[in-house]
Amino acid sequence: MTAMIEAQGLSRSFGSVHAVRDVTFAVEEGGVTGLLGRNGAGKTTLMNLVSGQDFASAGTVRVAGEDPVENARVLTRLCFIKESQSYPDAYRGRHVLAIAARFFPHFDAHLATRLVDDFDVPVNRMMKKMSRGQRSAVGAIVGIASGAELTMLDEPYAGLDAVARHVFYDRLLADYARRPRTIVLSTHLIDEAADLLDHVLVIHQGRLEIDAAAEDLRGTAVRLVGRASDVDAFVDGREVLGRESIAGIHSVTVAGVDAQGRERAAAAGLEVAPVSLQQLIVHRTGAPVHEEVA
């Protein structure tokens, strides 16, 4: 497959702050990639670099083989919707959609009209007078309807309620099935978006911590519960991501337990439970957990 995004040794610093640190990865054409990580991890900065809205301090980034900075060929193939998207003061919702239809060659105006109804957006209202959720809905509509070969969505549903977020996921997948493209979705609602993701990139303190297929990640960790001695004996030599102890009963999140390992754990009297993608990433990017409660 051909890479839609290629980053090599990519870094971005703001004075003494290293927002992105020596990041190397590739996103292949097609599929939905989740760009995940804690607030301030560097996700938005990385997306700004990919979209040509910022300059790298070191390294390179290519979109469809080209430098995205001031490159009209790349920019017309790319749609980047930010959480904090800003609009001219005089713009109403309908103006945003009209400009989007002119800018993106594959923009589907009929789909945009249906999405306006789905999200119940008052497109005749001035953007600056819309609620946060309504502005987010406008951005989501542009992102979905754009049909851009590379569609990047940075927390696109900030301010949307649970029903509107469900509409977003449903309409995004439906249009992706109709018009396959490369989608990069930055989100902190990992469990909600987990079923959409084909691939996962996890950024932590500016560094790339995880670059893996989502399906592979889902089976890389389990939660074991049992007597302290039994748990300690089983996890000896394994990668422990988190640990809690309550009155002699241990609960441990451990990586690298395959199907045979799960069977051995169960035979040793341990309770074996799956770990969600969100729990795994929290353990990977958070402080080590070790709690003891008498």
C-alpha beads as a LAMMPS data file, in Angstrom:
LAMMPS data file: protein, C-alpha beads

294 atoms
293 bonds

1 atom types
1 bond types

-500.0 500.0 xlo xhi
-500.0 500.0 ylo yhi
-500.0 500.0 zlo zhi

Masses

1 110.0

Atoms # bond

1 1 1 0.000 0.000 0.000
2 1 1 0.988 3.645 -0.505
3 1 1 1.586 5.901 2.463
4 1 1 -0.711 8.918 2.672
5 1 1 1.350 10.405 5.535
6 1 1 5.052 9.816 6.162
7 1 1 6.880 11.435 9.070
8 1 1 10.587 10.927 9.671
9 1 1 12.328 12.245 12.784
10 1 1 9.642 14.931 13.051
11 1 1 10.048 17.430 15.902
12 1 1 8.496 20.758 16.880
13 1 1 9.717 22.906 19.739
14 1 1 8.409 26.177 21.113
15 1 1 11.365 27.569 23.032
16 1 1 12.082 25.064 25.786
17 1 1 8.808 23.202 25.196
18 1 1 9.195 20.104 23.003
19 1 1 5.674 19.538 21.667
20 1 1 6.655 16.793 19.206
21 1 1 9.855 14.802 19.726
22 1 1 11.567 12.799 16.958
23 1 1 8.388 11.131 15.685
24 1 1 8.552 8.621 12.836
25 1 1 5.486 6.856 11.433
26 1 1 3.494 6.191 8.284
27 1 1 -0.258 6.174 7.699
28 1 1 -1.245 4.036 4.733
29 1 1 -3.944 5.054 2.258
30 1 1 -7.425 4.093 3.422
31 1 1 -8.677 3.198 6.886
32 1 1 -9.344 5.133 10.063
33 1 1 -6.352 5.929 12.254
34 1 1 -6.842 7.064 15.825
35 1 1 -4.381 9.688 17.067
36 1 1 -4.674 9.230 20.806
37 1 1 -3.073 10.661 23.912
38 1 1 -3.592 12.883 26.910
39 1 1 -4.307 16.610 26.687
40 1 1 -1.089 18.416 25.831
41 1 1 0.552 15.274 24.481
42 1 1 1.262 16.902 21.101
43 1 1 -1.619 15.574 18.990
44 1 1 -2.803 18.941 17.643
45 1 1 0.755 20.114 16.983
46 1 1 1.395 16.935 14.998
47 1 1 -1.763 17.481 12.946
48 1 1 -0.738 21.093 12.318
49 1 1 2.583 19.835 10.947
50 1 1 0.912 17.246 8.716
51 1 1 -1.531 19.835 7.359
52 1 1 1.216 22.357 6.628
53 1 1 -0.102 24.859 9.173
54 1 1 3.121 24.770 11.165
55 1 1 6.827 24.327 10.445
56 1 1 8.915 21.462 11.787
57 1 1 11.907 22.233 13.984
58 1 1 13.547 19.060 12.670
59 1 1 12.673 16.096 10.467
60 1 1 10.262 15.840 7.569
61 1 1 6.618 15.141 6.884
62 1 1 5.100 14.221 3.534
63 1 1 1.479 13.949 2.442
64 1 1 1.002 11.767 -0.645
65 1 1 4.751 12.093 -1.148
66 1 1 4.856 15.910 -1.047
67 1 1 5.744 18.601 1.472
68 1 1 2.388 20.035 2.628
69 1 1 3.677 23.544 3.445
70 1 1 2.255 26.118 0.991
71 1 1 1.445 23.309 -1.441
72 1 1 -1.904 23.791 -3.173
73 1 1 -1.867 20.272 -4.630
74 1 1 -1.710 18.798 -1.133
75 1 1 -4.076 21.254 0.545
76 1 1 -6.944 20.583 -1.876
77 1 1 -6.620 16.861 -1.084
78 1 1 -6.653 17.457 2.672
79 1 1 -9.353 18.537 5.105
80 1 1 -8.344 19.408 8.670
81 1 1 -11.071 20.264 11.166
82 1 1 -9.869 21.553 14.537
83 1 1 -11.673 21.517 17.859
84 1 1 -11.059 25.257 18.144
85 1 1 -11.876 26.062 14.524
86 1 1 -12.212 29.816 14.040
87 1 1 -14.357 31.638 11.489
88 1 1 -14.646 35.234 10.302
89 1 1 -17.000 37.265 12.509
90 1 1 -19.487 37.903 9.707
91 1 1 -19.814 34.242 8.684
92 1 1 -23.007 32.332 9.163
93 1 1 -23.181 28.549 9.036
94 1 1 -24.321 28.573 5.425
95 1 1 -21.278 30.660 4.462
96 1 1 -18.941 28.039 5.910
97 1 1 -20.623 25.304 3.882
98 1 1 -20.583 27.410 0.717
99 1 1 -16.842 28.084 1.033
100 1 1 -16.186 24.403 1.762
101 1 1 -18.040 23.423 -1.425
102 1 1 -15.722 25.689 -3.427
103 1 1 -12.515 24.564 -1.748
104 1 1 -12.901 20.775 -1.640
105 1 1 -13.200 19.182 -5.098
106 1 1 -15.180 16.190 -3.773
107 1 1 -17.487 18.115 -1.439
108 1 1 -20.988 16.584 -1.400
109 1 1 -23.437 19.466 -0.998
110 1 1 -26.454 17.144 -0.875
111 1 1 -24.873 15.167 1.945
112 1 1 -24.056 18.406 3.762
113 1 1 -27.707 19.440 3.571
114 1 1 -28.811 16.106 5.049
115 1 1 -26.219 16.421 7.804
116 1 1 -27.485 19.896 8.676
117 1 1 -30.863 18.287 9.354
118 1 1 -29.298 15.336 11.201
119 1 1 -27.385 17.652 13.553
120 1 1 -30.165 20.262 13.656
121 1 1 -27.754 23.100 12.924
122 1 1 -29.138 26.650 12.536
123 1 1 -27.070 27.477 9.445
124 1 1 -28.576 30.964 9.107
125 1 1 -27.195 31.914 12.512
126 1 1 -23.855 33.719 12.766
127 1 1 -21.067 31.341 13.723
128 1 1 -19.967 33.514 16.659
129 1 1 -23.481 33.275 18.116
130 1 1 -23.732 29.499 17.844
131 1 1 -23.216 27.263 20.854
132 1 1 -20.011 25.259 21.132
133 1 1 -21.861 22.127 20.089
134 1 1 -23.406 23.816 17.050
135 1 1 -20.009 25.084 15.884
136 1 1 -18.596 21.586 16.355
137 1 1 -21.468 20.199 14.281
138 1 1 -20.645 22.597 11.444
139 1 1 -17.038 21.387 11.507
140 1 1 -18.150 17.760 11.559
141 1 1 -20.419 18.391 8.564
142 1 1 -17.568 19.940 6.577
143 1 1 -15.230 17.091 7.505
144 1 1 -17.657 14.344 6.518
145 1 1 -19.004 16.007 3.373
146 1 1 -15.566 17.145 2.153
147 1 1 -14.718 13.728 0.754
148 1 1 -11.074 14.792 1.090
149 1 1 -8.556 12.031 0.395
150 1 1 -6.978 12.819 3.767
151 1 1 -9.533 13.906 6.351
152 1 1 -8.125 14.883 9.743
153 1 1 -10.522 15.526 12.615
154 1 1 -9.162 16.949 15.875
155 1 1 -11.745 16.311 18.630
156 1 1 -14.445 17.141 16.058
157 1 1 -17.373 16.545 18.418
158 1 1 -16.325 18.770 21.329
159 1 1 -19.518 20.065 22.857
160 1 1 -21.773 17.510 21.158
161 1 1 -24.036 15.455 23.379
162 1 1 -24.058 11.648 23.316
163 1 1 -26.836 11.473 20.701
164 1 1 -25.066 13.904 18.361
165 1 1 -21.780 12.015 18.782
166 1 1 -23.543 8.799 17.781
167 1 1 -24.866 10.592 14.687
168 1 1 -21.315 11.730 13.906
169 1 1 -19.835 8.223 14.140
170 1 1 -22.672 6.724 12.104
171 1 1 -22.546 9.297 9.302
172 1 1 -18.748 9.274 9.143
173 1 1 -18.639 5.493 8.722
174 1 1 -21.478 5.520 6.215
175 1 1 -19.718 8.066 4.013
176 1 1 -16.392 6.253 4.445
177 1 1 -18.047 3.069 3.140
178 1 1 -19.380 5.025 0.162
179 1 1 -16.212 7.033 -0.469
180 1 1 -13.161 5.272 1.005
181 1 1 -10.406 7.637 2.093
182 1 1 -7.774 8.124 4.774
183 1 1 -9.196 9.429 8.059
184 1 1 -7.147 10.514 11.074
185 1 1 -9.282 11.003 14.164
186 1 1 -7.853 12.632 17.281
187 1 1 -9.959 11.907 20.350
188 1 1 -9.892 11.394 24.102
189 1 1 -13.178 9.438 24.001
190 1 1 -11.266 6.288 23.163
191 1 1 -13.870 3.703 24.144
192 1 1 -16.537 5.482 22.069
193 1 1 -14.351 5.580 18.967
194 1 1 -12.567 2.250 19.443
195 1 1 -14.779 0.288 17.051
196 1 1 -14.098 2.804 14.257
197 1 1 -10.330 2.501 14.380
198 1 1 -8.191 0.351 12.105
199 1 1 -4.889 1.678 13.402
200 1 1 -3.715 3.520 16.504
201 1 1 -0.995 6.103 17.057
202 1 1 -0.484 7.081 20.701
203 1 1 1.438 10.244 21.530
204 1 1 2.766 10.806 25.050
205 1 1 4.791 13.873 26.015
206 1 1 5.493 14.499 22.351
207 1 1 6.842 11.024 21.649
208 1 1 5.229 8.225 19.685
209 1 1 4.532 5.501 22.261
210 1 1 2.336 3.123 20.240
211 1 1 2.043 2.535 16.486
212 1 1 -0.052 -0.581 15.953
213 1 1 -3.141 -2.093 14.398
214 1 1 -6.131 -1.583 16.692
215 1 1 -7.042 -5.268 16.546
216 1 1 -3.549 -6.265 17.671
217 1 1 -3.678 -3.820 20.581
218 1 1 -6.979 -5.123 21.894
219 1 1 -5.411 -8.448 22.776
220 1 1 -2.144 -7.241 24.273
221 1 1 -3.174 -6.803 27.917
222 1 1 -5.435 -8.448 30.497
223 1 1 -6.516 -7.777 34.052
224 1 1 -5.749 -10.538 36.581
225 1 1 -7.382 -10.737 39.998
226 1 1 -6.535 -13.196 42.749
227 1 1 -4.516 -13.880 45.866
228 1 1 -1.368 -11.783 46.072
229 1 1 0.957 -14.806 46.028
230 1 1 -0.742 -16.348 42.983
231 1 1 -0.769 -13.089 41.047
232 1 1 2.855 -12.298 41.875
233 1 1 3.961 -15.756 40.815
234 1 1 2.196 -15.484 37.462
235 1 1 3.345 -11.957 36.552
236 1 1 6.979 -12.498 37.533
237 1 1 9.061 -11.402 34.540
238 1 1 6.086 -9.911 32.676
239 1 1 5.356 -6.252 31.911
240 1 1 3.024 -4.960 34.630
241 1 1 1.105 -1.848 33.575
242 1 1 -0.869 -1.297 36.766
243 1 1 -1.348 -2.862 40.169
244 1 1 -3.809 -2.552 43.040
245 1 1 -3.982 -4.458 46.311
246 1 1 -6.981 -4.682 48.629
247 1 1 -6.783 -6.804 51.778
248 1 1 -4.499 -9.412 50.227
249 1 1 -6.319 -9.587 46.873
250 1 1 -4.297 -8.242 43.973
251 1 1 -5.585 -6.780 40.717
252 1 1 -2.915 -6.432 38.058
253 1 1 -2.978 -5.191 34.477
254 1 1 -0.300 -7.049 32.570
255 1 1 0.852 -6.927 28.950
256 1 1 1.883 -9.771 26.683
257 1 1 -0.518 -12.498 27.828
258 1 1 -1.539 -14.675 24.880
259 1 1 -4.354 -17.232 24.747
260 1 1 -2.207 -19.945 26.340
261 1 1 -1.155 -17.514 29.037
262 1 1 -4.784 -16.744 29.801
263 1 1 -5.504 -20.447 30.141
264 1 1 -2.575 -20.877 32.536
265 1 1 -3.736 -17.885 34.578
266 1 1 -7.236 -19.320 34.866
267 1 1 -5.804 -22.718 35.841
268 1 1 -3.814 -20.973 38.585
269 1 1 -7.072 -19.712 40.071
270 1 1 -6.848 -16.166 38.745
271 1 1 -9.793 -14.233 37.361
272 1 1 -8.924 -13.099 33.824
273 1 1 -10.680 -10.071 32.308
274 1 1 -10.073 -8.203 29.045
275 1 1 -8.669 -4.682 29.063
276 1 1 -10.337 -2.109 26.819
277 1 1 -8.340 -0.029 24.369
278 1 1 -8.898 3.018 26.564
279 1 1 -7.714 1.238 29.711
280 1 1 -4.630 0.004 27.893
281 1 1 -3.707 3.467 26.675
282 1 1 -4.359 5.017 30.093
283 1 1 -1.953 2.508 31.607
284 1 1 0.599 3.094 28.861
285 1 1 0.571 6.882 29.160
286 1 1 -0.284 7.454 32.831
287 1 1 1.785 7.262 35.988
288 1 1 2.452 3.733 37.297
289 1 1 -0.411 2.568 39.499
290 1 1 0.322 0.859 42.788
291 1 1 -2.306 1.192 45.465
292 1 1 -2.668 -0.746 48.683
293 1 1 -5.810 -0.606 50.773
294 1 1 -5.890 -2.389 54.120

Bonds

1 1 1 2
2 1 2 3
3 1 3 4
4 1 4 5
5 1 5 6
6 1 6 7
7 1 7 8
8 1 8 9
9 1 9 10
10 1 10 11
11 1 11 12
12 1 12 13
13 1 13 14
14 1 14 15
15 1 15 16
16 1 16 17
17 1 17 18
18 1 18 19
19 1 19 20
20 1 20 21
21 1 21 22
22 1 22 23
23 1 23 24
24 1 24 25
25 1 25 26
26 1 26 27
27 1 27 28
28 1 28 29
29 1 29 30
30 1 30 31
31 1 31 32
32 1 32 33
33 1 33 34
34 1 34 35
35 1 35 36
36 1 36 37
37 1 37 38
38 1 38 39
39 1 39 40
40 1 40 41
41 1 41 42
42 1 42 43
43 1 43 44
44 1 44 45
45 1 45 46
46 1 46 47
47 1 47 48
48 1 48 49
49 1 49 50
50 1 50 51
51 1 51 52
52 1 52 53
53 1 53 54
54 1 54 55
55 1 55 56
56 1 56 57
57 1 57 58
58 1 58 59
59 1 59 60
60 1 60 61
61 1 61 62
62 1 62 63
63 1 63 64
64 1 64 65
65 1 65 66
66 1 66 67
67 1 67 68
68 1 68 69
69 1 69 70
70 1 70 71
71 1 71 72
72 1 72 73
73 1 73 74
74 1 74 75
75 1 75 76
76 1 76 77
77 1 77 78
78 1 78 79
79 1 79 80
80 1 80 81
81 1 81 82
82 1 82 83
83 1 83 84
84 1 84 85
85 1 85 86
86 1 86 87
87 1 87 88
88 1 88 89
89 1 89 90
90 1 90 91
91 1 91 92
92 1 92 93
93 1 93 94
94 1 94 95
95 1 95 96
96 1 96 97
97 1 97 98
98 1 98 99
99 1 99 100
100 1 100 101
101 1 101 102
102 1 102 103
103 1 103 104
104 1 104 105
105 1 105 106
106 1 106 107
107 1 107 108
108 1 108 109
109 1 109 110
110 1 110 111
111 1 111 112
112 1 112 113
113 1 113 114
114 1 114 115
115 1 115 116
116 1 116 117
117 1 117 118
118 1 118 119
119 1 119 120
120 1 120 121
121 1 121 122
122 1 122 123
123 1 123 124
124 1 124 125
125 1 125 126
126 1 126 127
127 1 127 128
128 1 128 129
129 1 129 130
130 1 130 131
131 1 131 132
132 1 132 133
133 1 133 134
134 1 134 135
135 1 135 136
136 1 136 137
137 1 137 138
138 1 138 139
139 1 139 140
140 1 140 141
141 1 141 142
142 1 142 143
143 1 143 144
144 1 144 145
145 1 145 146
146 1 146 147
147 1 147 148
148 1 148 149
149 1 149 150
150 1 150 151
151 1 151 152
152 1 152 153
153 1 153 154
154 1 154 155
155 1 155 156
156 1 156 157
157 1 157 158
158 1 158 159
159 1 159 160
160 1 160 161
161 1 161 162
162 1 162 163
163 1 163 164
164 1 164 165
165 1 165 166
166 1 166 167
167 1 167 168
168 1 168 169
169 1 169 170
170 1 170 171
171 1 171 172
172 1 172 173
173 1 173 174
174 1 174 175
175 1 175 176
176 1 176 177
177 1 177 178
178 1 178 179
179 1 179 180
180 1 180 181
181 1 181 182
182 1 182 183
183 1 183 184
184 1 184 185
185 1 185 186
186 1 186 187
187 1 187 188
188 1 188 189
189 1 189 190
190 1 190 191
191 1 191 192
192 1 192 193
193 1 193 194
194 1 194 195
195 1 195 196
196 1 196 197
197 1 197 198
198 1 198 199
199 1 199 200
200 1 200 201
201 1 201 202
202 1 202 203
203 1 203 204
204 1 204 205
205 1 205 206
206 1 206 207
207 1 207 208
208 1 208 209
209 1 209 210
210 1 210 211
211 1 211 212
212 1 212 213
213 1 213 214
214 1 214 215
215 1 215 216
216 1 216 217
217 1 217 218
218 1 218 219
219 1 219 220
220 1 220 221
221 1 221 222
222 1 222 223
223 1 223 224
224 1 224 225
225 1 225 226
226 1 226 227
227 1 227 228
228 1 228 229
229 1 229 230
230 1 230 231
231 1 231 232
232 1 232 233
233 1 233 234
234 1 234 235
235 1 235 236
236 1 236 237
237 1 237 238
238 1 238 239
239 1 239 240
240 1 240 241
241 1 241 242
242 1 242 243
243 1 243 244
244 1 244 245
245 1 245 246
246 1 246 247
247 1 247 248
248 1 248 249
249 1 249 250
250 1 250 251
251 1 251 252
252 1 252 253
253 1 253 254
254 1 254 255
255 1 255 256
256 1 256 257
257 1 257 258
258 1 258 259
259 1 259 260
260 1 260 261
261 1 261 262
262 1 262 263
263 1 263 264
264 1 264 265
265 1 265 266
266 1 266 267
267 1 267 268
268 1 268 269
269 1 269 270
270 1 270 271
271 1 271 272
272 1 272 273
273 1 273 274
274 1 274 275
275 1 275 276
276 1 276 277
277 1 277 278
278 1 278 279
279 1 279 280
280 1 280 281
281 1 281 282
282 1 282 283
283 1 283 284
284 1 284 285
285 1 285 286
286 1 286 287
287 1 287 288
288 1 288 289
289 1 289 290
290 1 290 291
291 1 291 292
292 1 292 293
293 1 293 294
